[in-house]
């Protein structure tokens, strides 16, 4: 993957009318401009994805498996729940720590 500069990068997205209304409503409820809301939501989703990937690697390693073995068909549904639960626990702990630091 090619490295990208983090400054002055423009990404254009197309929303359906319903998607736009939903996203705009959420941005307004959060009190942030639409572009800020979309940028922050995308960054948060990407970070969550990276965390999930790391957890999958960690769980697979603990089981003595490769990630590919860990994600074999029929096994993904059960293990994805484990990964989600562990990720939720870690994210909750991290957010709790963040709030107590304020």
Secondary structure, 3 states (H helix, E strand, C coil): CCCCCCCCCCCCCCCCHHHHHHHHHHHHHHCCCHHHHHHHHHHHHHHHHHHHHHHHHHHHHHCCCCHHHHCCCCCHHHHHHHHHHHHHHHHHHHHHHHHHHC
